[in-house]
């Protein structure tokens, strides 16, 4: 088995209406339950907006700490889901289901090496 990161790419700006978010939440709960039942679940969680981030950059003698995102963009990393899958095709299928549940783009990326 390998580990794959499913990254939720969320547009910057106001969130959808509460009734839309409620439906997405329901769909995400069902997706997470399906992952658990398949033995593919490792971890999932949403993230606060990029304005809540702190960036640490190595400098000449120390580390510079700044508030705010590393880069400005039209999309942000809105959440992650870590799954176990036998191969990329299986991970892409989980990514497809995540995209349908969230209504957002999903980036699927493998970790290096095999799951321990």
C-alpha positions as CSV (number, residue, x, y, z in Angstrom):
1,X,0.0,0.0,0.0
2,X,1.0,3.6,-0.6
3,X,-0.1,6.8,1.0
4,X,-1.7,9.5,-1.2
5,X,-2.5,13.1,-0.2
6,X,-5.8,14.4,-1.6
7,X,-5.6,18.2,-1.4
8,X,-8.8,20.3,-1.5
9,X,-8.2,23.4,-3.7
10,X,-10.7,26.0,-2.4
11,X,-11.3,29.4,-4.0
12,X,-10.4,32.4,-2.0
13,X,-13.4,34.4,-0.9
14,X,-16.6,34.1,0.9
15,X,-17.9,30.6,1.6
16,X,-21.0,29.1,0.0
17,X,-24.4,29.6,1.6
18,X,-25.1,27.7,4.7
19,X,-27.5,25.2,3.0
20,X,-24.8,24.5,0.4
21,X,-22.2,23.9,3.1
22,X,-24.6,21.6,4.9
23,X,-25.0,19.5,1.8
24,X,-21.2,19.4,1.2
25,X,-20.7,18.4,4.9
26,X,-23.2,15.5,4.5
27,X,-21.5,14.4,1.3
28,X,-18.0,14.6,3.0
29,X,-19.2,12.5,6.0
30,X,-20.5,9.8,3.6
31,X,-17.2,9.9,1.7
32,X,-15.1,9.6,4.9
33,X,-17.3,6.7,6.0
34,X,-16.7,4.9,2.7
35,X,-13.0,5.4,3.1
36,X,-13.2,3.9,6.6
37,X,-15.2,0.9,5.4
38,X,-12.7,0.3,2.6
39,X,-9.7,0.4,5.0
40,X,-8.3,3.4,3.0
41,X,-8.9,6.1,5.7
42,X,-5.8,7.6,7.4
43,X,-6.7,11.2,8.2
44,X,-8.8,14.1,6.9
45,X,-9.4,17.7,8.0
46,X,-10.2,21.2,6.9
47,X,-7.8,24.2,7.3
48,X,-8.4,27.7,8.4
49,X,-7.9,30.4,5.7
50,X,-4.4,31.4,4.5
51,X,-4.7,34.7,6.5
52,X,-4.3,32.5,9.7
53,X,-0.9,31.1,8.5
54,X,2.6,31.8,9.7
55,X,5.5,31.3,7.4
56,X,9.0,30.4,8.8
57,X,11.9,31.1,6.4
58,X,15.5,30.1,7.2
59,X,17.9,33.1,7.0
60,X,21.6,33.7,7.5
61,X,21.6,33.3,11.2
62,X,18.1,32.5,12.3
63,X,14.5,31.9,11.0
64,X,12.4,34.8,9.8
65,X,8.7,34.5,11.0
66,X,6.0,36.3,9.0
67,X,2.3,36.3,9.2
68,X,0.2,35.4,6.2
69,X,0.3,32.9,3.3
70,X,3.5,31.9,1.5
71,X,2.0,32.9,-1.8
72,X,-1.1,34.9,-2.8
73,X,-3.4,33.1,-5.2
74,X,-7.0,32.6,-6.4
75,X,-7.1,29.2,-4.7
76,X,-5.9,28.0,-1.3
77,X,-5.3,24.7,0.3
78,X,-8.7,24.2,2.1
79,X,-8.2,20.8,3.5
80,X,-6.4,17.5,3.2
81,X,-7.3,13.8,3.2
82,X,-4.6,11.2,3.6
83,X,-5.6,7.8,2.1
84,X,-4.0,4.4,1.7
85,X,-4.3,2.9,-1.8
86,X,-2.6,0.1,-3.7
87,X,-1.8,2.3,-6.7
88,X,-2.3,5.7,-8.3
89,X,-5.5,4.5,-10.2
90,X,-7.2,3.6,-6.9
91,X,-6.0,6.9,-5.3
92,X,-7.4,8.8,-8.3
93,X,-10.8,7.1,-7.8
94,X,-10.8,8.3,-4.2
95,X,-9.9,11.8,-5.5
96,X,-12.8,11.6,-8.0
97,X,-15.1,10.8,-5.1
98,X,-13.7,13.7,-3.0
99,X,-14.2,16.1,-5.9
100,X,-17.8,15.1,-6.2
101,X,-18.3,15.4,-2.4
102,X,-16.6,18.8,-2.0
103,X,-17.6,20.2,-5.4
104,X,-14.0,21.5,-5.5
105,X,-10.8,20.6,-7.4
106,X,-8.7,17.8,-5.7
107,X,-5.0,17.4,-6.2
108,X,-3.8,13.8,-5.8
109,X,-0.2,13.3,-4.9
110,X,1.7,10.2,-3.8
111,X,4.1,10.1,-0.9
112,X,7.6,8.8,-1.6
113,X,8.1,5.1,-0.6
114,X,5.6,2.6,0.7
115,X,3.3,2.8,3.7
116,X,4.8,1.2,6.7
